[in-house]
Amino acid sequence: MQTITVTGSALPRIDVETPSPVTVITAKQIARSGLTTLSDVVRAVSADNSGSVPNAFSNGFAAGSSGVALRGLTVNSTLVLIDGHRNANYPVSDDGQRSFVDLNTIPLAAVERIEVLKDGASSLYGADAIAGVVNIILRRSFQGVEATADVGTSQHGGGFTRKATFLAGGGDLEKDHYNAYLSVQYQKDNPIMASQRSFPYNTGDLSSLGGPGLGGAPGHAAGTDGAIRPNTAGSLWQPLHGCTTGPLVTDPTKGSWCRYDAKNRYAQVQPAMEQGGIYSRFTVKLNDTTTAYLSASYNEAKTTTRGAPRSIQSSTPNNTNNIALPVGNPSNPFAVPALISYNFGDIPVGFNYDNHNARIVGDVVWPRWANGTTTPRVVLKPRVAGFDPAGLHQLCDTDGCRRQGHLQLCQSVGQLGGDSLGIGAGLQQDLDQRPGYAGPQRQPRAVGPAGWPDGPGHRCADPA
C-alpha cells in the first residue's frame, strides 16, 4: 500500500488513518470553478462563514485584505499554512486585535492544491488552529510553458475584471535531478457600486420596509447641498442653496431640505483592487529519498475604497453637533446665529491600501520512517533497565536472520504501583543480511537486552 503523507501534519499517516476529514481542492477544480483569486476559492468552502474578512470589507481596521474564518470563529482561530509552513500576518489586525494571513498575497497560479482541515488542531499547531487549518500546497515542480488571460464582468454591471498568468519551468526531478519554474500573475478588478444594484441594496432609505429613513437635515444628513436654520426655538430648516443631490423634501414640523442618499451615491459593494506577484522555486533531488528546495515570492495588493463625504457635525473626537454660524458669516442669512447641516463634498473620502509581501523559504525533505534506516527514537517504558552499551544481536523471522544494532539509555523519573516509571532514548539500525529481504514478518515478539520487548521475530544466538 502506498503511503500518502499529509503536508503540514506533525504526524504523517495514511489517508484512512486520518482522525478528521480533510477537504482537498485541486488546481483542476479551481480552474473549473471560474474563481480568479485564492481568497475567493478558500472562502467558497462551506465551513467559512461569519468572522471571515472579505475584500469588500472596506471600512474595517484590516481593510484591503482577505482572511478565512472556519466554523463561525474569528480569523485568528484559523491557521493558514503555505507548504506546511507559517506565513507572515497582515500588518493590520482585524478590529485591531486579531492577527491573520492575507490570502491576497498568495499567487493562485502556483497552487497545486488546497487542504482544509475543518476541525480543531490546536493540540498540534497551537491556539490559532482552534477552528481548523488551511494548508496551501504550491507546485513542487513544473515543466513547460503555460499562459492564461481572462476578462469578465458581473451580470448587473460593475466589477469588470481582467487577469493574466504566466507559468514556465524546466528540469525533470527523476532524470535531471532538478526543477525550476517561475510563476507571474496580475489582476485588476473595477469597483461595484451600490447604485448598480436593485432595491434595497442601492439605498439608505428603508422606511418602506419599516426601517430607518435618510434622516435629512434634522439627522445631520443634509448632504453637499446643505441646510440651515436660525438657532431659535421652533425655527425650520431651509436649503442652503439649490438642490443638486435630489428633490426638495418638506416636513411641516421640521422644514425643508434636499434629498440626499449617501449610500446610493457613494457606497461600494466591492472596492477597486489591483494585485500582482511573482513566485519562483528551485528544487533539487539529492538522492532517491531526499529533496531540497528554495522558493521566493513577492506580491503586492492595492485596494482603493470610496466613502461618503464627512459631515460638519460629529461626536468624536470633538462634539460639533451644535455648531453654529455666527452673524455675518457668508452662509448665514439670518440676524441671529444659525445651525447648519452640511457634508463636505469637495473633500475626498476613502482609503488606499498598498500591501507588500516578500517571502523566502528553504527546506530539505526526507522520509521520517522507513525500513533499513537509522531512526532516533524516544520511548516510554514501564521498567528502568539502565544503560546498555553493547546491544548487538540477531533477530530471526520466517526468512532467516538479520542484524540489529541499538543503543538505549534510560532514566527513572518516578514510581508507579509495583514498579518504576522511566524515560528511554535510543538509536537503532537494522542491517539487511539477505538478498531480496522485504522486511520482518509478524511473529511472536522477542525479548531483547535487559528483558525489554525488542522487535518482531524470535531471539537467535549472538554472533561469534
VOMAR-339346 format. One record per residue (C-alpha): residue in one letter; x, y, z. Coordinates in steps of 0.05 Angstrom, whole numbers, plus 5000, padded with zeros to 4 digits. Each point is the difference from the previous one (the first is absolute). Layout:
REM residues N
aXYZ ...
This chain:
REM residues 464
m500050005000 q502750684981 t500950485059 i496850694990 t503350555041 v495650585020 t504350624992 g500150435062 s498049465050 a504649855057 l497849284998 p500349714929 r495249434989 i496349664943 d493550314978 v495449495033 e503350135067 t498550755000 p496050175063 s496450584966 p497650084928 v504250444955 t496850364941 v504750034941 i499050514944 t504549854940 a502650484947 k495249694948 q494150125046 i502150725010 a500650114924 r493049704989 s496950435054 g501550654964 l502550335064 t505750474986 t503350115068 l502349555056 s495750405047 d493749824960 v502049264998 v501449935075 r494050415021 a495549584956 v501049415047 s493449875037 a503550025068 d502050734989 n494650455026 s499150565051 g506550295026 s503849994934 v502850634968 p497950104927 n503250484950 a493450395002 f501050165074 s502850694984 n498350375064 g503349555051 f506850045034 a502849474953 a496950274936 g503649814936 s501149285023 s496449344999 g500049485056 v496649335010 a496149815063 l497749285006 r494149755041 g497450685020 l506150215040 t504350604986 v505950064951 n505249915055 s497249305015 t501449724930 l507249844984 v502350124928 l506349624978 i503950014935 d503249334985 g499249845073 h503750635023 r497250615034 n499650664963 a500750725023 n493550325025 y496650604969 p503150635030 v493250255026 s496049565047 d492649894992 d496550485048 g507050185024 q500849345038 r499449384956 s506149814957 f499149604936 v503249834933 d497850414941 l497849534944 n501050544948 t507649915006 i500149274977 p500549884925 l494349564974 a503849804937 a505349635041 v495049615042 e499849244991 r494649865051 i496850275063 e498849565061 v494850235050 l499549675068 k493250185026 d501449795072 g503950275058 a507649884996 s502450415059 s503449395031 l504949994941 y500450734978 g497850425059 a494250465017 d499850324930 a497549334972 i493949915045 a495250074942 g504249614950 v505850044951 v500550224928 n506349724968 i501650294931 i504649534962 l504050344944 r502549624939 r506049555016 s502350034928 f497750234931 q502549874929 g497950394939 v496650674989 e492950195018 a496650684992 t492850225013 a496050634990 d493050135026 v495150574998 g493050035029 t494750435032 s494049925046 q492949884975 h497350675025 g506050444985 g506350195036 g505849565022 f503249944932 t506249565010 r506149814959 k505249495019 a506349724969 t504649445024 f506549724973 l503449365023 a506449714972 g504849475025 g505049474982 g504049425026 d497749295019 l501049805072 e500649274982 k504750074941 d503550675009 h499450005076 y497750735000 n494150434981 a499150754998 y493850404982 l497450715001 s492850245010 v497650714986 q492950255013 y496350664991 q492750185012 k496050645002 d492750065022 n495550614992 p495550205058 i492649815006 m495850585023 a493749915042 s496350434949 q501249444949 r495649535040 s492549995011 f496050175062 p501349935059 y507549964987 n500450674964 t497250475052 g500450205072 d492550155002 l496749375028 s493950365028 s495549624951 l502249365035 g499050275069 g507450185006 p503650665008 g499450574951 l505350484974 g499750475060 g500950644960 a501950665032 p497049835069 g504449375000 h506350394981 a499549704930 a498250584955 g505549814951 t504450434957 d494350494986 g499450145074 a494450305042 i499750565052 r495250285052 p500250555052 n502449785068 t493450165032 a494449565028 g494949764948 s504050234939 l499749584936 w505549734955 q500950284930 p504849824943 l506750365001 h499550074924 g496649644941 c499249255001 t504949584960 t499949345038 g492649864996 p493050315003 l497850475054 v497249665062 t495050385043 d497749845071 p494950485031 t503149935069 k507450004981 g500650414936 s502949814932 w506649754973 c502949644939 r499449244998 y506849695010 d501249244995 a507449905017 k499749244990 n497350064930 r505250524981 y506349745033 a499349305030 q504049424969 v498149274999 q507149834978 p506050475001 a504850094943 m505849515005 e506649904964 q504749445018 g506049664969 g505749565021 i505749554980 y501949325029 s506049574983 r502449335026 f506249584990 t499949285021 v505849505000 k499649255012 l505949825043 n498749254999 d494349514994 t496850215065 t502350725011 t498250654965 a501650725016 y496950634974 l500550765004 s494150444983 a499150754997 s493950434988 y497950734998 n492850234998 e496650685002 a492650135010 k496950694993 t492950155024 t496450664988 t493650175036 r495350604997 g495650265055 a494650525011 p502250725014 r500950175073 s494850405036 i501550655036 q496649695060 s503949475038 s500249735070 t507349784999 p505450215012 n496550665014 n492550095005 t497850484945 n492649804999 n497950695024 i504850414958 a497050674979 l501950514947 p500950705030 v496350604974 g503650284939 n502449334975 p499049974924 s495749375008 n495750305055 p494450444971 f496850115069 a500850545052 v501549465053 p504949435003 a497949424955 l500449245006 i502649654938 s499749294973 y505149884945 n504649474969 f506750194971 g499249754928 d506450344977 i504449605048 p501449294974 v498449435049 g502949304993 f506049575012 n505749754958 y503349365026 d506549754970 n502449345029 h506849724982 n501949285019 a506849684988 r501649285019 i506049544995 v499749275022 g505049434997 d498849295022 v502949304997 v495149434997 w501649275016 p495849415025 r499149985075 w498749255005 a502749464954 n502649285006 g507549945000 t501450715024 t503050285063 t494350295041 p500850385066 r494649825048 v497350265067 v495949475036 l496449915066 k501149335036 p496749745063 r506649725025 v506850345009 a505949574978 g505950484999 f505050104944 d501349444949 p506250174959 a500749334965 g493349834971 l502449664936 h496149364987 q496149654947 l492649914990 c496849474957 d493549994960 t496949504953 d505350144946 g506349965043 c504050485041 r501950734997 r504450435044 q497650565044 g504350505036 h497150455053 l501950455057 q495350155057 l500650485059 c494650025053 q498750415062 s494949905055 v495550595011 g495049735051 q496549415032 l493549664982 g496449475038 g504649395001 d505250284952 s503950624978 l498550494943 g505750174953 i501750384937 g504449674948 a503650274939 g503049544948 l503449954933 q498749394957 q502549754933 d497449394961 l505049674953 d497049564946 q504149364995 r496349654943 p498850174926 g492750154986 y498450125074 a493350375002 g499650165073 p498449615063 q493949555005 r495350045059 q502149455049 p499949935076 r503950585028 a507149895024 v503050185067 g505950464989 p505350265047 a497950135071 g493649624990 w496450524956 p495849804941 d504350154940 g496949934931 p496849444960 g502949304993 h503249555052 r506950035033 c505849684963 a506949845026 d504750595006 p505350014945 a506949765017 
